[in-house]
Amino acid sequence: MKIVIVGHVDHGKSTLVGRLFYETDSLPEGKYEQIKATCERRGVPFEWAFLMDALQAERDQNITIDTSQIWFKTEKRPYVIIDAPGHREFIKNMVTGAANADAALLLIAANEGIQEQSRRHGYLLSLLGVQQVAVVVNKMDMVDFDQDRFNQIESEYREFLNQIGVEPRCFIPISARDGDNINTHSDRSSWYDGPTIVSALDNFIEPGTSSEQTLRFPLQDIYRFDDRRILAGRIESGSIKVGDELLFTPGQRTAKVKTIERWSSPQSDEAHAGESIGITLDDQIFAERGHLASFKENAPVQTNRLKANLFWLGDNPIKEGNTYKIKLASQETTCRIERILRVIDASTLETSSGGASSEVKKNDAAELIIRTLNPLGIDTYGEHVSTARFVLVDEWDVRGGGIVTETLAESDDAYEQEASRQVTPVERFKRNRHRGAVVALGNTSTDLERELIPELERALFNRGMQTYTLSPHHLDLERAELDTTSQALVARNLAEAGVVCLLDAVLTHGDGEDSYLTHFRTVADSRKTPFVVLHLDGLEEDVALAGKDAEEQDREMLGDADVVVDISTLSTTEQQVAAILEQLVPLIQRF
């Protein structure tokens, strides 16, 4: 179960986590003694937070500057504790942590009381759909465990949380530094008979564990292994067994589960929520990262419009028409703010009506309508937590997060027309009558490859194809060394522009030729750019790999090849090129 710990800066989050681990004997052996000895050597007082704050900068500044995830276990079950920052400058990191949480501990210091950030954090948890919340009133030792002070904080903050739709499970008075009410009840708070921190955690209900729940299996990646195509991901809810017919959204294609694959675990014909697995299908349908697998009878809605509650963290305000990247489960696409319905000040809860002239400023919340460039598989928060939370990314950084409150009818109007100003891969394919690709000869000697590649480029060009040979001369390697990644990026960009990019021998051969090809393929695969390795079978010019016999060498080369062309009976370059074209052209003339 994933627990996020949030609260105003210096209200004791890291201290609570450190003490919690100590009180339940969850620390690695000798960790406490090691940190204590280090503090003595440095001449600084021991702090429980030092057990958790791994970064030296955190010890020096005495604030948590990033989320950290720590495994923790009670007698009932294991947890992942997400220690999220409370400092205003680091609140965007808190969104990352809270967006994945099943429940939350929200800290308030008894001596300081409810702060502006305390209200913001409560509202943020509400907007991210974290409904299981325990409020922890820390530093009660600094107010002599005064019951009236505790009751005052509980009354005021409970009223605030009720206004935003959050029903706290309990309020717990503690001293994280001294260990009061962490795992056992404290004599200093004899007036309190509620749960301790540990029992409150164990009383939370863990979502997504029942096999009776609706299946949601977001695809994280596709792997090719031997002759299998393995669809990998984490089951967020429900269960899968061999023989189940799955529906993949978007696209609404169906196929049956042929096998369930596991890594370093016993194989089984069934998998359940929380497991990271791979599956193979009985039919090679098109499915990729971001697709969402479910059953037909309770599938997510496929749409490109949604209503959402959002908490905004960007310096630049949101306005209608702004575009961002939206990430929902493993799905990613461009989105546009279609309409701002209302804006909420997260501290005061004051609400203003939306509209074209309104804007959502930093640390404000909003209800709005979002339109995505591509259809997504979407659930509302009341149906599924994992596929209803999302974040917005602007300039490569998370700027906001929220939950889907309603799915709306699909639209194909101005946004899609506006987006179509960008030339798409399909349009390039229709114009060129072929797709772009990166092509490498994976086993020939440098001299032979230099003879073949110009002839291959000429033959493709004579067929009316856009083609180009990328060589060290074009990359100006004589003047400045480019690393392999930079070379691979140039090749990939040419392919994305619709060009069949042939790699010169020098770019794929040399020291560690296998790793060169693997690196080029990895860069291409990162954007699903076609990458084709040709293996020419029957060449006497093959360069032997040191210490390996011919059979082992062929096995390694063929393992990385996409196309194998037998030219053992072909004596001329013209015949060899013709044999290569016979297998290469069909690959690039279909989309």
Secondary structure, 3 states (H helix, E strand, C coil): CEEEEEECCCCCHHHHHHHHHHHCCCCCCCHHHHHHHHHHHHCCCCCHHHHCCCCHHHHHHCCCCCCEEEEEECCCCEEEEEECCCCHHHHHHHHHHHCCCCEEEEEEECCCCCCHHHHHHHHHHHHCCCCCEEEEEECHHHHCCCHHHHHHHHHHHHHHHHHCCCCCCEEEECECCCCECCCCCCHHHCCCCCCCHHHHHHHCCCCCCCCCCCCEEEEEEEEEECCEEEEEEECCECEEECCCEEEEECCCEEEEEEEEECCCCCCCCEEECCCEEEEEECCCCCCCCCCEEECHHHCCEEEEEEEEEEEECCCCCEECCCEEEEEECCEEEEEEEEEEEEEEECCCCCEEECCCCCEECCCEEEEEEEEEEEEEEECCCCCCCCCCEEEEEECCEEEEEEEEEEEECCCCCHHHHHHCCCCCHHHHHHHHCCCCEEEEECCCCHHHHHHHHHHHHHHHHHCCCCEEEECCCCCCCCCCCCCHHHHHHHHHHHHHCCCEEEECHHHHCCCCHHHHHHHHHHHHHCCCCCEEEEEEECCCCCCCCCCCCHHHHHHHHHHCCCEEEECCCCCCHHHHHHHHHHHHHHHHCCC
